Amino acid sequence: VQLQASGGGLVQAGGSLRLSCVGSGRTLRTYTMGWFRQAPGKDREFVAAIRGSSSNAVYADTVKGRFTVSRDNAKNTVYLYMYSLRPEDTAVYYCAAGVGVILSSVRQLSGYDYWGQGTQVTVSS
């Protein structure tokens, strides 16, 4: 599976962005798809995920209510809609795909098998 993330950019605080993650090589339908982010000098952290089996979504507390993850299986694409962006959301955002990810591993980097290259999101104050 190859993943290509896009949609990042520069936005003012309070603005919104939509990130896309397009898969190739295999259908993403049955994969759990995760979004992670990494700010300069910080560890990569979990943002959101959507389960492959049920399409249930899981969110980090820091983005809950502001971000929405969804998938379009026909386009083999997963989206991250980001609203009410804050300067602390500034980071490189990565999408990832995992096979058979159990619920307790959804928030863990180790739960995912494939990673995209990342897209930069910068939120100005």
C-alpha positions as a LaTeX table, in Angstrom:
\begin{tabular}{lrrr}
\hline
Residue & $x$ (\AA) & $y$ (\AA) & $z$ (\AA) \\
\hline
Val1 & 0.00 & 0.00 & 0.00 \\
Gln2 & 1.27 & 3.45 & $-0.93$ \\
Leu3 & $-0.25$ & 6.48 & 0.74 \\
Gln4 & $-0.15$ & 10.05 & $-0.52$ \\
Ala5 & $-1.20$ & 12.81 & 1.84 \\
Ser6 & $-2.06$ & 16.28 & 0.61 \\
Gly7 & $-4.08$ & 19.36 & 1.45 \\
Gly8 & $-1.84$ & 21.06 & 3.95 \\
Gly9 & $-1.08$ & 24.74 & 3.87 \\
Leu10 & $-0.99$ & 28.01 & 5.74 \\
Val11 & $-4.19$ & 29.11 & 7.43 \\
Gln12 & $-5.13$ & 31.67 & 10.05 \\
Ala13 & $-6.33$ & 30.65 & 13.46 \\
Gly14 & $-9.99$ & 29.79 & 13.34 \\
Gly15 & $-9.74$ & 28.63 & 9.76 \\
Ser16 & $-10.21$ & 25.19 & 8.28 \\
Leu17 & $-8.45$ & 22.72 & 6.02 \\
Arg18 & $-9.19$ & 19.37 & 4.49 \\
Leu19 & $-6.42$ & 16.82 & 4.28 \\
Ser20 & $-6.64$ & 13.90 & 1.89 \\
Cys21 & $-4.88$ & 10.56 & 1.93 \\
Val22 & $-5.09$ & 8.59 & $-1.29$ \\
Gly23 & $-4.14$ & 4.95 & $-1.33$ \\
Ser24 & $-2.75$ & 2.95 & $-4.20$ \\
Gly25 & $-1.75$ & $-0.62$ & $-4.61$ \\
Arg26 & $-4.63$ & $-1.97$ & $-2.56$ \\
Thr27 & $-8.06$ & $-0.95$ & $-1.53$ \\
Leu28 & $-8.11$ & 0.82 & 1.80 \\
Arg29 & $-11.61$ & $-0.42$ & 2.53 \\
Thr30 & $-10.63$ & $-2.88$ & 5.22 \\
Tyr31 & $-7.76$ & $-0.93$ & 6.73 \\
Thr32 & $-7.91$ & 1.17 & 9.82 \\
Met33 & $-6.72$ & 4.58 & 8.68 \\
Gly34 & $-5.03$ & 6.91 & 11.09 \\
Trp35 & $-3.89$ & 10.50 & 11.10 \\
Phe36 & $-0.90$ & 11.52 & 13.18 \\
Arg37 & 1.02 & 14.75 & 13.45 \\
Gln38 & 4.48 & 15.84 & 14.45 \\
Ala39 & 5.39 & 19.35 & 15.50 \\
Pro40 & 9.02 & 20.53 & 15.50 \\
Gly41 & 10.92 & 19.05 & 18.41 \\
Lys42 & 8.03 & 16.86 & 19.48 \\
Asp43 & 7.10 & 13.23 & 19.11 \\
Arg44 & 4.61 & 12.12 & 16.52 \\
Glu45 & 1.17 & 11.99 & 18.10 \\
Phe46 & $-2.18$ & 10.47 & 17.32 \\
Val47 & $-4.87$ & 12.74 & 15.89 \\
Ala48 & $-7.71$ & 10.60 & 14.61 \\
Ala49 & $-8.52$ & 7.24 & 13.10 \\
Ile50 & $-11.34$ & 5.52 & 11.32 \\
Arg51 & $-11.77$ & 1.80 & 11.70 \\
Gly52 & $-11.84$ & $-0.38$ & 8.64 \\
Ser53 & $-14.39$ & $-2.86$ & 9.88 \\
Ser54 & $-16.95$ & $-0.48$ & 11.26 \\
Ser55 & $-15.90$ & 3.00 & 10.10 \\
Asn56 & $-16.13$ & 4.09 & 13.70 \\
Ala57 & $-13.97$ & 7.13 & 14.38 \\
Val58 & $-11.60$ & 7.77 & 17.26 \\
Tyr59 & $-10.14$ & 11.17 & 18.13 \\
Ala60 & $-7.48$ & 12.62 & 20.33 \\
Asp61 & $-8.93$ & 14.78 & 23.07 \\
Thr62 & $-7.09$ & 17.80 & 21.68 \\
Val63 & $-9.01$ & 17.69 & 18.39 \\
Lys64 & $-12.33$ & 16.17 & 19.41 \\
Gly65 & $-15.18$ & 18.37 & 18.26 \\
Arg66 & $-12.95$ & 20.26 & 15.80 \\
Phe67 & $-11.67$ & 17.54 & 13.47 \\
Thr68 & $-13.62$ & 14.92 & 11.54 \\
Val69 & $-12.20$ & 11.86 & 9.82 \\
Ser70 & $-14.07$ & 10.14 & 7.01 \\
Arg71 & $-13.42$ & 7.76 & 4.16 \\
Asp72 & $-14.59$ & 7.44 & 0.58 \\
Asn73 & $-14.01$ & 3.84 & $-0.41$ \\
Ala74 & $-14.93$ & 4.50 & $-4.03$ \\
Lys75 & $-12.04$ & 6.95 & $-4.25$ \\
Asn76 & $-9.76$ & 4.92 & $-1.98$ \\
Thr77 & $-9.31$ & 8.09 & 0.02 \\
Val78 & $-9.48$ & 9.12 & 3.65 \\
Tyr79 & $-10.09$ & 12.71 & 4.68 \\
Leu80 & $-9.33$ & 14.76 & 7.75 \\
Tyr81 & $-11.53$ & 17.82 & 8.03 \\
Met82 & $-10.00$ & 20.34 & 10.40 \\
Tyr83 & $-12.03$ & 23.24 & 11.74 \\
Ser84 & $-11.37$ & 25.99 & 14.29 \\
Leu85 & $-7.66$ & 25.52 & 13.77 \\
Arg86 & $-5.27$ & 26.76 & 16.42 \\
Pro87 & $-1.59$ & 27.63 & 16.27 \\
Glu88 & $-0.86$ & 24.53 & 18.34 \\
Asp89 & $-2.25$ & 22.42 & 15.48 \\
Thr90 & 0.79 & 23.40 & 13.43 \\
Ala91 & 2.62 & 20.22 & 12.46 \\
Val92 & 3.38 & 17.81 & 9.67 \\
Tyr93 & 0.36 & 15.54 & 9.33 \\
Tyr94 & 0.80 & 11.92 & 8.34 \\
Cys95 & $-1.72$ & 9.33 & 7.30 \\
Ala96 & $-1.22$ & 5.68 & 8.05 \\
Ala97 & $-2.91$ & 2.38 & 7.29 \\
Gly98 & $-3.11$ & $-0.62$ & 9.53 \\
Val99 & $-4.29$ & $-4.17$ & 9.09 \\
Gly100 & $-6.30$ & $-5.73$ & 11.86 \\
Val101 & $-5.70$ & $-2.85$ & 14.26 \\
Ile102 & $-7.28$ & $-3.64$ & 17.60 \\
Leu103 & $-9.02$ & $-0.85$ & 19.44 \\
Ser104 & $-6.31$ & $-0.54$ & 22.07 \\
Ser105 & $-3.70$ & 0.06 & 19.35 \\
Val106 & $-5.59$ & 2.63 & 17.28 \\
Arg107 & $-3.75$ & 5.51 & 18.97 \\
Gln108 & $-0.33$ & 3.86 & 18.75 \\
Leu109 & 2.19 & 4.41 & 15.95 \\
Ser110 & 3.07 & 0.75 & 16.20 \\
Gly111 & $-0.49$ & $-0.20$ & 15.26 \\
Tyr112 & 0.03 & 0.87 & 11.65 \\
Asp113 & 1.84 & $-0.84$ & 8.82 \\
Tyr114 & 2.04 & 1.81 & 6.10 \\
Trp115 & 2.75 & 5.53 & 6.24 \\
Gly116 & 2.38 & 8.44 & 3.87 \\
Gln117 & 4.99 & 11.15 & 3.42 \\
Gly118 & 3.28 & 13.91 & 5.42 \\
Thr119 & 1.80 & 17.28 & 4.60 \\
Gln120 & 2.62 & 20.52 & 6.42 \\
Val121 & $-0.12$ & 22.42 & 8.23 \\
Thr122 & 0.75 & 25.84 & 9.57 \\
Val123 & $-1.73$ & 27.86 & 11.60 \\
Ser124 & $-0.87$ & 31.50 & 12.17 \\
Ser125 & $-2.13$ & 33.46 & 15.15 \\
\hline
\end{tabular}
